[in-house]
């Protein structure tokens, strides 16, 4: 799960950097996914140490949850845009939607991993 955490983090960093430079490097808020991704990468690296793995992975899941909550509104904007309605910042809606999907996917995988770890501890 540590590699997966780092991978999702790097994907969010790439999304943030692409969003920032893709919009002409004008809106620094486009770097928010990169900040969330950087935190995930740090947690993923910390989780390589077995002594702090559980805490680091829970921190990563909490970070992804905060990222999801902060970006899920972009999905609604993207749906409005898909139906032909004009929205204020289309690139932001796309980036927020991608961030929401990435964060939700990570949360689902993390919860699955937590459940498997608990079952493994019970079985041991």
N, C-alpha and C positions, 0 to 999 in steps of 0.2 A: 504494500500500500504506500510505502514511502516514495517509490518511483512514480506511482500514479499521482501522488500529491505534487511532486515536483513537476511532472508533465502538465497537469492542469494549471499549475502556477505559471509555467512558461507560456502556455497557451493564452492565459489572461494577460501576461506581460506583452506578448506579441499583439494581442487585440488592442491594448491600450496604446502601444506605440504606433500601430497602424492607424488607429483612429485619430491620434494626435497629428501625425504627419499627413494623413489622408485628408484632413480638414484644413490644411495649410498652416499647421502649428500655431493656430490662433487661440484655441480653446484648451486651457490646461486641464479642465475637468475631464477631457477625453483620456487623460492618463489615470483615472480612477481604477479601471480594470487592471492596469499595470501595478498599481499600489497593492491591490488585493492579491494579485498574482505573486508579487514579491513576498508578501507575508506567507502565502502558501508554500513558496519555495523554501523559505527559512524554516517553517514548521516541518517540511519534508526532510530537510537536512538534519534538523534536530532529532527527528524520529528515527534516524539511523542508529542512535544510541539507545540500546534496550532499556536503560534506566529511566529515560524520559519519553519513551515511545508513546505510551498511552496518553500522557498529558499533551504531547505535541500533536497527536492525531485528533484529540478532542479540540484543541485550539484551532487546528486546520478546519475541522468541521464547523466550528462556531464562526470562523472567519468566512467560510463559504456561505453559511446561513445569512450572515449580515450582508454579504455581497448579493445574495439572491433577493433578500428583502429590499435592498436599495436599488436593484435594477429591474425587478419584475414589472414595474409600470411601463417599461419600454416595450413589453410584449403587446400591451394594449395599443400603444401608439403605432407599433408595426402593423397590427391588424387593421387599424384605421387607415393607415397608408395603403395597405393591400386592397382595401375596398374602394380606393380612389379618392379618399378624403385627404385634404392638405394638412400637413402637420408642420410645426415650426422648425424642427431640426431633424430631418430624415436620417442623416448619418448617426446621430446620437441614438435614435430609436433602434437602429440596426445594432449598434454596438451594445446598447443596454440589453437588448433581447438575446444576443449571443452570450453576453455575460451571465444573464439569468439562466440560460440553458446549461452553460458550463458549470455554474455553481450548483444548480439542482442535480445535475448528473453526478457531480462529486459528492454531494450530500447523500444521495442514494447509495453510492458505492461505499461511502464511509460507514453508513448505518449497517449495510450488509456485512462489512468487515467487523464492526463492533459486535454484532450478533454472533458471527462465527467465532470470534475470539472468546466471547462469554461461554458459548457452548463447548469450546475446546477446554476452557478452564474447568467447567463442570464435569467434563468427561475424564479429566486427569486425576 
